[in-house]
Amino acid sequence: MKLLVVADSYVTCSVFVGVFDGLSAQHEIRYAEVDESSTFSPATPSELRVHEYLGTPAELVRLLDGDDVLVVHGAPVTDAVLDASPSLRLVGCARGGPANVDLEAASSRGIAVVTAPGRNADAVADQTLAFMIMVARQFPKAQRTLLAADRTAIGTFEGRAFLGHDLNGHILGLVGYGHVGRRVAARALAFGMKVRAYDPFAEPDAGSGIERVSDLERLVADADFVSLHARATAATENLFDSKLFSAMKPGSYFINTARETLVDEDGLDAALASGHLAGAALDVSRTDGNTGIPRLLRHENVVMTPHIGGATHETLTRGVELVRDDVFRFAAGQPLLHVINREEIDSE
C-alpha cells in the first residue's frame, strides 16, 4: 500500500513521522509539507467547497503518484487532487471537522474520508474551565490594573477591589453535550458545580449527575455560567442573539470555545455594556484582529484568545493517532471507525 502524508506548519512532519512510523515496515510512506507561501484563487465548484486550508491543490496533484491513501491536516483536497491518483481509496484528515476536504467529490468517487473526532476535546475542556475561573475571579480586571501600574498597595487587603466568585455551588449550563461538553461537565462536577445540559441530539449519561434541560431559554435563565459547545450550522448561526442574552440570568457569565458564527456579537456587546452579564470569555470571535483590536476587549470583564483551544501538543498527536488507527484498519481490510461520509459512500 502506498501512502502520501502531507504536513503543514501546524501539524508538522515530525508529528506525522512519529505516529506513522509503525506502518513504514510494511507500506511505502512518503512525507511532504505544503508550501504555505503559495496561494490560489478558488474558482471551480470543488475549490469553492473547501476552506480553512494551507497550501494549494496543485501541490497535492504534483505530489500524488499512484497512492492508495492520502493523509492531510490542513492541505486542500479537491476533486482535482482526488483524481490525481486513480488508486486513491482513502483520505485521512487529522482534524475533527474536515473543512479542507471536498466531501461531495470524495463521496461521488467512492473514497472514504476518515477524521479525528474529539481530538481536541480535553484541551478545549481545560480552557473552558480556565476561562470560567478567570472571569469569575476578575482576573482580566486585575491584570489590567497591573498593566496600568495602578496598584496603590501590595498586601492582604488588595483583593477587596477584585472580589469574585467560587465555582463551587454555582450552576453551569452547557449548550451542546458532545465530546467537549461531556468533558467540561466532568471537570465542573469536580469543582462542585451543578451541571445542566441542553442538546437536542445527545442525552446525558445515566447516573452522570448531569440534568438535561429541554428548553434553551430556561437553561440560560437559571445558569450562573453558560458555556457554548454546539456545532456551527446554518440553523445555529447567531444562536445567541440579543433575545437570548437578555434571557440569561443577570450577573451571569458567558463562555464560547466553539465557533464565532454561533454568537451575535452586537448582542453580546450590548449585554456586557449594560451590565446584564458579569463577564465573558471567548476563544473565537468575528472580530479576528485583522481590523485592529477586537471591540469586545474594551470591556474589562472580557477574556479573549485567538482560537487556541485545541493548540496543544497532545491534541496534534491524538488527531494523527486517530487517523493512523483507521489507516491500519484500511490496510487490514477491517471496518473503519471514523468515516465522516459513510452514508454517502454506501448510497453510491
Contacts in CASP RR format, 6 or more apart in sequence:
PFRMAT RR
TARGET T0000
AUTHOR 0000-0000-0000
METHOD contacts of the structure
MODEL  1
MKLLVVADSYVTCSVFVGVFDGLSAQHEIRYAEVDESSTFSPATPSELRV
HEYLGTPAELVRLLDGDDVLVVHGAPVTDAVLDASPSLRLVGCARGGPAN
VDLEAASSRGIAVVTAPGRNADAVADQTLAFMIMVARQFPKAQRTLLAAD
RTAIGTFEGRAFLGHDLNGHILGLVGYGHVGRRVAARALAFGMKVRAYDP
FAEPDAGSGIERVSDLERLVADADFVSLHARATAATENLFDSKLFSAMKP
GSYFINTARETLVDEDGLDAALASGHLAGAALDVSRTDGNTGIPRLLRHE
NVVMTPHIGGATHETLTRGVELVRDDVFRFAAGQPLLHVINREEIDSE
1 26 0 8 1.000
1 27 0 8 1.000
1 28 0 8 1.000
1 68 0 8 1.000
1 69 0 8 1.000
1 331 0 8 1.000
2 27 0 8 1.000
2 28 0 8 1.000
2 30 0 8 1.000
2 65 0 8 1.000
2 66 0 8 1.000
2 67 0 8 1.000
2 68 0 8 1.000
2 69 0 8 1.000
2 87 0 8 1.000
3 20 0 8 1.000
3 23 0 8 1.000
3 27 0 8 1.000
3 28 0 8 1.000
3 29 0 8 1.000
3 30 0 8 1.000
3 67 0 8 1.000
3 68 0 8 1.000
3 69 0 8 1.000
3 70 0 8 1.000
3 71 0 8 1.000
3 327 0 8 1.000
4 30 0 8 1.000
4 32 0 8 1.000
4 63 0 8 1.000
4 64 0 8 1.000
4 65 0 8 1.000
4 67 0 8 1.000
4 69 0 8 1.000
4 70 0 8 1.000
4 71 0 8 1.000
4 85 0 8 1.000
5 13 0 8 1.000
5 16 0 8 1.000
5 20 0 8 1.000
5 29 0 8 1.000
5 30 0 8 1.000
5 31 0 8 1.000
5 32 0 8 1.000
5 71 0 8 1.000
5 72 0 8 1.000
6 31 0 8 1.000
6 32 0 8 1.000
6 33 0 8 1.000
6 34 0 8 1.000
6 60 0 8 1.000
6 63 0 8 1.000
6 70 0 8 1.000
6 71 0 8 1.000
6 72 0 8 1.000
6 73 0 8 1.000
6 75 0 8 1.000
7 13 0 8 1.000
7 15 0 8 1.000
7 16 0 8 1.000
7 31 0 8 1.000
7 32 0 8 1.000
7 33 0 8 1.000
7 34 0 8 1.000
7 73 0 8 1.000
8 33 0 8 1.000
8 34 0 8 1.000
8 36 0 8 1.000
8 54 0 8 1.000
8 55 0 8 1.000
8 73 0 8 1.000
8 74 0 8 1.000
8 75 0 8 1.000
9 33 0 8 1.000
9 36 0 8 1.000
9 54 0 8 1.000
10 54 0 8 1.000
10 73 0 8 1.000
10 74 0 8 1.000
10 316 0 8 1.000
11 73 0 8 1.000
11 74 0 8 1.000
11 94 0 8 1.000
11 316 0 8 1.000
11 320 0 8 1.000
12 33 0 8 1.000
13 31 0 8 1.000
13 32 0 8 1.000
13 33 0 8 1.000
15 316 0 8 1.000
15 317 0 8 1.000
15 320 0 8 1.000
16 31 0 8 1.000
16 71 0 8 1.000
16 320 0 8 1.000
17 31 0 8 1.000
19 317 0 8 1.000
19 320 0 8 1.000
19 321 0 8 1.000
19 324 0 8 1.000
20 29 0 8 1.000
20 71 0 8 1.000
20 320 0 8 1.000
20 324 0 8 1.000
20 327 0 8 1.000
23 29 0 8 1.000
23 324 0 8 1.000
23 327 0 8 1.000
23 328 0 8 1.000
23 331 0 8 1.000
26 331 0 8 1.000
27 331 0 8 1.000
30 63 0 8 1.000
30 67 0 8 1.000
32 63 0 8 1.000
34 54 0 8 1.000
34 55 0 8 1.000
34 56 0 8 1.000
34 59 0 8 1.000
34 74 0 8 1.000
34 75 0 8 1.000
35 55 0 8 1.000
35 56 0 8 1.000
35 59 0 8 1.000
36 54 0 8 1.000
36 55 0 8 1.000
38 55 0 8 1.000
38 56 0 8 1.000
38 58 0 8 1.000
38 59 0 8 1.000
39 55 0 8 1.000
39 56 0 8 1.000
40 47 0 8 1.000
40 55 0 8 1.000
40 56 0 8 1.000
40 57 0 8 1.000
40 58 0 8 1.000
42 48 0 8 1.000
42 50 0 8 1.000
44 78 0 8 1.000
44 79 0 8 1.000
44 80 0 8 1.000
46 78 0 8 1.000
46 79 0 8 1.000
46 80 0 8 1.000
46 102 0 8 1.000
46 104 0 8 1.000
46 105 0 8 1.000
47 57 0 8 1.000
47 76 0 8 1.000
47 78 0 8 1.000
49 78 0 8 1.000
49 102 0 8 1.000
49 103 0 8 1.000
49 104 0 8 1.000
49 105 0 8 1.000
50 76 0 8 1.000
50 77 0 8 1.000
50 78 0 8 1.000
50 99 0 8 1.000
50 100 0 8 1.000
50 101 0 8 1.000
50 102 0 8 1.000
51 99 0 8 1.000
51 100 0 8 1.000
52 74 0 8 1.000
52 99 0 8 1.000
52 100 0 8 1.000
53 74 0 8 1.000
53 75 0 8 1.000
53 76 0 8 1.000
53 99 0 8 1.000
53 100 0 8 1.000
54 73 0 8 1.000
54 74 0 8 1.000
54 75 0 8 1.000
54 76 0 8 1.000
54 100 0 8 1.000
55 74 0 8 1.000
55 75 0 8 1.000
55 76 0 8 1.000
56 76 0 8 1.000
57 76 0 8 1.000
57 77 0 8 1.000
57 78 0 8 1.000
57 80 0 8 1.000
57 81 0 8 1.000
58 80 0 8 1.000
59 75 0 8 1.000
60 70 0 8 1.000
60 72 0 8 1.000
60 75 0 8 1.000
60 76 0 8 1.000
60 77 0 8 1.000
60 81 0 8 1.000
60 84 0 8 1.000
61 80 0 8 1.000
61 81 0 8 1.000
61 84 0 8 1.000
64 70 0 8 1.000
64 81 0 8 1.000
64 84 0 8 1.000
64 85 0 8 1.000
64 88 0 8 1.000
65 85 0 8 1.000
66 85 0 8 1.000
66 86 0 8 1.000
66 87 0 8 1.000
66 88 0 8 1.000
67 85 0 8 1.000
67 87 0 8 1.000
67 88 0 8 1.000
68 85 0 8 1.000
68 87 0 8 1.000
68 88 0 8 1.000
68 89 0 8 1.000
68 90 0 8 1.000
69 88 0 8 1.000
69 89 0 8 1.000
69 90 0 8 1.000
69 91 0 8 1.000
69 92 0 8 1.000
69 327 0 8 1.000
69 330 0 8 1.000
70 77 0 8 1.000
70 81 0 8 1.000
70 85 0 8 1.000
70 88 0 8 1.000
70 90 0 8 1.000
70 91 0 8 1.000
70 92 0 8 1.000
71 91 0 8 1.000
71 92 0 8 1.000
71 93 0 8 1.000
71 94 0 8 1.000
71 323 0 8 1.000
71 327 0 8 1.000
72 91 0 8 1.000
72 92 0 8 1.000
72 93 0 8 1.000
72 94 0 8 1.000
72 100 0 8 1.000
72 101 0 8 1.000
73 93 0 8 1.000
73 94 0 8 1.000
73 95 0 8 1.000
73 320 0 8 1.000
74 93 0 8 1.000
74 95 0 8 1.000
74 100 0 8 1.000
75 100 0 8 1.000
76 100 0 8 1.000
76 101 0 8 1.000
77 91 0 8 1.000
77 93 0 8 1.000
77 100 0 8 1.000
77 101 0 8 1.000
77 102 0 8 1.000
77 106 0 8 1.000
78 102 0 8 1.000
78 105 0 8 1.000
79 102 0 8 1.000
79 105 0 8 1.000
82 88 0 8 1.000
82 91 0 8 1.000
82 102 0 8 1.000
82 105 0 8 1.000
82 106 0 8 1.000
82 109 0 8 1.000
82 111 0 8 1.000
83 109 0 8 1.000
88 111 0 8 1.000
89 110 0 8 1.000
89 111 0 8 1.000
89 112 0 8 1.000
89 330 0 8 1.000
90 111 0 8 1.000
90 112 0 8 1.000
90 113 0 8 1.000
90 114 0 8 1.000
90 326 0 8 1.000
90 327 0 8 1.000
90 330 0 8 1.000
90 336 0 8 1.000
91 101 0 8 1.000
91 106 0 8 1.000
91 111 0 8 1.000
91 112 0 8 1.000
91 113 0 8 1.000
91 114 0 8 1.000
92 98 0 8 1.000
92 113 0 8 1.000
92 114 0 8 1.000
92 115 0 8 1.000
92 323 0 8 1.000
92 326 0 8 1.000
92 327 0 8 1.000
93 100 0 8 1.000
93 101 0 8 1.000
93 113 0 8 1.000
93 114 0 8 1.000
93 115 0 8 1.000
93 116 0 8 1.000
93 323 0 8 1.000
94 115 0 8 1.000
94 116 0 8 1.000
94 119 0 8 1.000
94 316 0 8 1.000
94 319 0 8 1.000
94 320 0 8 1.000
94 322 0 8 1.000
94 323 0 8 1.000
95 115 0 8 1.000
95 116 0 8 1.000
95 119 0 8 1.000
95 319 0 8 1.000
96 115 0 8 1.000
96 116 0 8 1.000
96 117 0 8 1.000
96 118 0 8 1.000
96 119 0 8 1.000
96 120 0 8 1.000
96 319 0 8 1.000
97 115 0 8 1.000
97 117 0 8 1.000
97 340 0 8 1.000
98 113 0 8 1.000
98 115 0 8 1.000
98 340 0 8 1.000
101 113 0 8 1.000
103 113 0 8 1.000
103 340 0 8 1.000
103 341 0 8 1.000
103 344 0 8 1.000
106 112 0 8 1.000
106 113 0 8 1.000
106 341 0 8 1.000
107 341 0 8 1.000
107 344 0 8 1.000
107 345 0 8 1.000
107 348 0 8 1.000
108 348 0 8 1.000
110 345 0 8 1.000
110 348 0 8 1.000
111 345 0 8 1.000
112 330 0 8 1.000
112 336 0 8 1.000
112 339 0 8 1.000
112 341 0 8 1.000
112 342 0 8 1.000
112 345 0 8 1.000
113 339 0 8 1.000
113 340 0 8 1.000
113 341 0 8 1.000
114 323 0 8 1.000
114 326 0 8 1.000
114 327 0 8 1.000
114 336 0 8 1.000
114 337 0 8 1.000
114 338 0 8 1.000
114 339 0 8 1.000
114 340 0 8 1.000
115 322 0 8 1.000
115 323 0 8 1.000
115 338 0 8 1.000
115 340 0 8 1.000
116 318 0 8 1.000
116 319 0 8 1.000
116 320 0 8 1.000
116 322 0 8 1.000
116 323 0 8 1.000
116 338 0 8 1.000
117 179 0 8 1.000
117 322 0 8 1.000
117 338 0 8 1.000
118 179 0 8 1.000
118 180 0 8 1.000
119 315 0 8 1.000
119 318 0 8 1.000
119 319 0 8 1.000
119 322 0 8 1.000
120 180 0 8 1.000
120 309 0 8 1.000
120 310 0 8 1.000
120 312 0 8 1.000
120 315 0 8 1.000
120 318 0 8 1.000
121 179 0 8 1.000
121 180 0 8 1.000
121 181 0 8 1.000
121 182 0 8 1.000
121 183 0 8 1.000
122 183 0 8 1.000
122 314 0 8 1.000
122 315 0 8 1.000
123 309 0 8 1.000
123 310 0 8 1.000
123 311 0 8 1.000
123 312 0 8 1.000
123 314 0 8 1.000
123 315 0 8 1.000
124 180 0 8 1.000
124 183 0 8 1.000
124 257 0 8 1.000
124 283 0 8 1.000
124 309 0 8 1.000
124 310 0 8 1.000
125 180 0 8 1.000
125 181 0 8 1.000
125 183 0 8 1.000
125 184 0 8 1.000
125 186 0 8 1.000
125 187 0 8 1.000
126 187 0 8 1.000
127 257 0 8 1.000
127 283 0 8 1.000
127 305 0 8 1.000
127 308 0 8 1.000
127 309 0 8 1.000
127 310 0 8 1.000
128 180 0 8 1.000
128 184 0 8 1.000
128 187 0 8 1.000
128 227 0 8 1.000
128 255 0 8 1.000
128 257 0 8 1.000
129 184 0 8 1.000
129 187 0 8 1.000
129 188 0 8 1.000
129 191 0 8 1.000
131 255 0 8 1.000
131 257 0 8 1.000
131 281 0 8 1.000
131 283 0 8 1.000
131 303 0 8 1.000
132 167 0 8 1.000
132 172 0 8 1.000
132 188 0 8 1.000
132 225 0 8 1.000
132 227 0 8 1.000
132 253 0 8 1.000
132 255 0 8 1.000
132 281 0 8 1.000
133 139 0 8 1.000
133 167 0 8 1.000
134 140 0 8 1.000
134 281 0 8 1.000
134 303 0 8 1.000
135 253 0 8 1.000
135 255 0 8 1.000
135 278 0 8 1.000
135 279 0 8 1.000
135 280 0 8 1.000
135 281 0 8 1.000
135 301 0 8 1.000
135 302 0 8 1.000
135 303 0 8 1.000
136 164 0 8 1.000
136 165 0 8 1.000
136 166 0 8 1.000
136 167 0 8 1.000
136 225 0 8 1.000
136 253 0 8 1.000
137 162 0 8 1.000
137 164 0 8 1.000
137 165 0 8 1.000
138 162 0 8 1.000
138 163 0 8 1.000
138 164 0 8 1.000
138 301 0 8 1.000
139 303 0 8 1.000
140 300 0 8 1.000
140 301 0 8 1.000
140 302 0 8 1.000
140 303 0 8 1.000
141 162 0 8 1.000
141 300 0 8 1.000
141 301 0 8 1.000
142 162 0 8 1.000
144 300 0 8 1.000
145 151 0 8 1.000
145 161 0 8 1.000
145 162 0 8 1.000
151 158 0 8 1.000
165 224 0 8 1.000
167 188 0 8 1.000
167 191 0 8 1.000
167 192 0 8 1.000
167 193 0 8 1.000
167 225 0 8 1.000
168 191 0 8 1.000
168 192 0 8 1.000
168 193 0 8 1.000
169 192 0 8 1.000
169 193 0 8 1.000
169 194 0 8 1.000
170 193 0 8 1.000
170 194 0 8 1.000
170 224 0 8 1.000
170 225 0 8 1.000
171 193 0 8 1.000
171 194 0 8 1.000
171 195 0 8 1.000
171 196 0 8 1.000
171 222 0 8 1.000
171 223 0 8 1.000
171 224 0 8 1.000
171 225 0 8 1.000
172 184 0 8 1.000
172 185 0 8 1.000
172 188 0 8 1.000
172 193 0 8 1.000
172 194 0 8 1.000
172 195 0 8 1.000
172 196 0 8 1.000
172 223 0 8 1.000
172 224 0 8 1.000
172 225 0 8 1.000
172 226 0 8 1.000
172 227 0 8 1.000
173 195 0 8 1.000
173 196 0 8 1.000
173 197 0 8 1.000
173 198 0 8 1.000
173 213 0 8 1.000
173 219 0 8 1.000
173 220 0 8 1.000
173 223 0 8 1.000
173 225 0 8 1.000
173 226 0 8 1.000
173 227 0 8 1.000
174 181 0 8 1.000
174 184 0 8 1.000
174 185 0 8 1.000
174 195 0 8 1.000
174 196 0 8 1.000
174 197 0 8 1.000
174 198 0 8 1.000
174 199 0 8 1.000
174 210 0 8 1.000
174 227 0 8 1.000
174 229 0 8 1.000
175 198 0 8 1.000
175 199 0 8 1.000
175 216 0 8 1.000
175 219 0 8 1.000
175 220 0 8 1.000
175 226 0 8 1.000
175 227 0 8 1.000
175 228 0 8 1.000
175 229 0 8 1.000
175 230 0 8 1.000
175 239 0 8 1.000
176 197 0 8 1.000
176 198 0 8 1.000
176 199 0 8 1.000
176 202 0 8 1.000
176 228 0 8 1.000
176 229 0 8 1.000
176 230 0 8 1.000
177 185 0 8 1.000
177 197 0 8 1.000
177 198 0 8 1.000
177 199 0 8 1.000
177 202 0 8 1.000
177 203 0 8 1.000
177 204 0 8 1.000
177 210 0 8 1.000
177 229 0 8 1.000
178 199 0 8 1.000
178 202 0 8 1.000
178 229 0 8 1.000
180 229 0 8 1.000
180 257 0 8 1.000
180 258 0 8 1.000
181 197 0 8 1.000
181 227 0 8 1.000
181 229 0 8 1.000
182 205 0 8 1.000
184 227 0 8 1.000
184 229 0 8 1.000
185 195 0 8 1.000
185 197 0 8 1.000
185 204 0 8 1.000
185 208 0 8 1.000
185 210 0 8 1.000
188 195 0 8 1.000
189 195 0 8 1.000
189 209 0 8 1.000
189 210 0 8 1.000
193 225 0 8 1.000
194 211 0 8 1.000
195 209 0 8 1.000
195 210 0 8 1.000
195 211 0 8 1.000
196 210 0 8 1.000
196 211 0 8 1.000
196 212 0 8 1.000
196 213 0 8 1.000
196 219 0 8 1.000
196 222 0 8 1.000
196 223 0 8 1.000
197 204 0 8 1.000
197 210 0 8 1.000
197 211 0 8 1.000
197 212 0 8 1.000
197 213 0 8 1.000
197 219 0 8 1.000
198 212 0 8 1.000
198 213 0 8 1.000
198 214 0 8 1.000
198 215 0 8 1.000
198 216 0 8 1.000
198 219 0 8 1.000
199 212 0 8 1.000
199 230 0 8 1.000
203 212 0 8 1.000
204 210 0 8 1.000
204 211 0 8 1.000
204 212 0 8 1.000
213 219 0 8 1.000
216 244 0 8 1.000
217 244 0 8 1.000
217 247 0 8 1.000
219 226 0 8 1.000
220 226 0 8 1.000
220 244 0 8 1.000
220 247 0 8 1.000
220 248 0 8 1.000
220 249 0 8 1.000
220 252 0 8 1.000
221 247 0 8 1.000
221 248 0 8 1.000
221 249 0 8 1.000
222 249 0 8 1.000
223 248 0 8 1.000
223 249 0 8 1.000
223 252 0 8 1.000
224 249 0 8 1.000
224 251 0 8 1.000
224 252 0 8 1.000
224 253 0 8 1.000
225 252 0 8 1.000
225 253 0 8 1.000
225 255 0 8 1.000
226 248 0 8 1.000
226 252 0 8 1.000
226 253 0 8 1.000
226 254 0 8 1.000
226 255 0 8 1.000
227 255 0 8 1.000
227 256 0 8 1.000
227 257 0 8 1.000
228 239 0 8 1.000
228 240 0 8 1.000
228 254 0 8 1.000
228 255 0 8 1.000
228 256 0 8 1.000
228 257 0 8 1.000
228 258 0 8 1.000
228 262 0 8 1.000
228 263 0 8 1.000
229 257 0 8 1.000
229 258 0 8 1.000
230 236 0 8 1.000
230 239 0 8 1.000
230 258 0 8 1.000
230 262 0 8 1.000
231 258 0 8 1.000
231 259 0 8 1.000
232 258 0 8 1.000
232 259 0 8 1.000
232 261 0 8 1.000
232 262 0 8 1.000
236 261 0 8 1.000
236 262 0 8 1.000
237 261 0 8 1.000
237 262 0 8 1.000
238 261 0 8 1.000
238 262 0 8 1.000
238 263 0 8 1.000
238 264 0 8 1.000
239 262 0 8 1.000
239 263 0 8 1.000
240 254 0 8 1.000
240 256 0 8 1.000
240 262 0 8 1.000
240 263 0 8 1.000
240 264 0 8 1.000
240 267 0 8 1.000
240 268 0 8 1.000
241 264 0 8 1.000
241 267 0 8 1.000
242 264 0 8 1.000
242 266 0 8 1.000
242 267 0 8 1.000
242 270 0 8 1.000
242 271 0 8 1.000
245 254 0 8 1.000
245 267 0 8 1.000
245 268 0 8 1.000
245 270 0 8 1.000
245 271 0 8 1.000
245 276 0 8 1.000
245 277 0 8 1.000
246 271 0 8 1.000
246 276 0 8 1.000
248 254 0 8 1.000
248 271 0 8 1.000
248 276 0 8 1.000
248 277 0 8 1.000
250 276 0 8 1.000
251 275 0 8 1.000
251 276 0 8 1.000
251 277 0 8 1.000
251 278 0 8 1.000
251 279 0 8 1.000
252 277 0 8 1.000
252 278 0 8 1.000
253 277 0 8 1.000
253 278 0 8 1.000
253 279 0 8 1.000
253 280 0 8 1.000
253 281 0 8 1.000
254 268 0 8 1.000
254 271 0 8 1.000
254 277 0 8 1.000
254 279 0 8 1.000
254 280 0 8 1.000
254 281 0 8 1.000
255 280 0 8 1.000
255 281 0 8 1.000
255 282 0 8 1.000
256 262 0 8 1.000
256 263 0 8 1.000
256 280 0 8 1.000
256 281 0 8 1.000
256 282 0 8 1.000
256 283 0 8 1.000
256 284 0 8 1.000
257 282 0 8 1.000
257 283 0 8 1.000
257 284 0 8 1.000
257 309 0 8 1.000
258 284 0 8 1.000
259 284 0 8 1.000
260 282 0 8 1.000
260 284 0 8 1.000
260 285 0 8 1.000
260 286 0 8 1.000
260 288 0 8 1.000
261 286 0 8 1.000
263 282 0 8 1.000
263 286 0 8 1.000
265 285 0 8 1.000
265 286 0 8 1.000
265 287 0 8 1.000
265 295 0 8 1.000
265 296 0 8 1.000
268 277 0 8 1.000
268 280 0 8 1.000
268 296 0 8 1.000
269 295 0 8 1.000
269 296 0 8 1.000
271 277 0 8 1.000
272 279 0 8 1.000
272 280 0 8 1.000
272 296 0 8 1.000
272 299 0 8 1.000
272 301 0 8 1.000
272 302 0 8 1.000
273 299 0 8 1.000
278 301 0 8 1.000
279 299 0 8 1.000
279 301 0 8 1.000
279 302 0 8 1.000
280 296 0 8 1.000
280 299 0 8 1.000
280 301 0 8 1.000
280 302 0 8 1.000
280 303 0 8 1.000
281 302 0 8 1.000
281 303 0 8 1.000
281 304 0 8 1.000
282 296 0 8 1.000
282 302 0 8 1.000
282 303 0 8 1.000
282 304 0 8 1.000
282 305 0 8 1.000
283 304 0 8 1.000
283 305 0 8 1.000
283 306 0 8 1.000
283 307 0 8 1.000
283 308 0 8 1.000
283 309 0 8 1.000
284 307 0 8 1.000
285 294 0 8 1.000
285 296 0 8 1.000
285 304 0 8 1.000
287 294 0 8 1.000
287 295 0 8 1.000
287 296 0 8 1.000
288 294 0 8 1.000
288 306 0 8 1.000
289 306 0 8 1.000
294 304 0 8 1.000
296 302 0 8 1.000
296 304 0 8 1.000
297 304 0 8 1.000
322 338 0 8 1.000
323 338 0 8 1.000
325 337 0 8 1.000
326 336 0 8 1.000
326 337 0 8 1.000
326 338 0 8 1.000
326 339 0 8 1.000
328 334 0 8 1.000
329 335 0 8 1.000
329 336 0 8 1.000
329 337 0 8 1.000
330 336 0 8 1.000
336 342 0 8 1.000
339 345 0 8 1.000
END
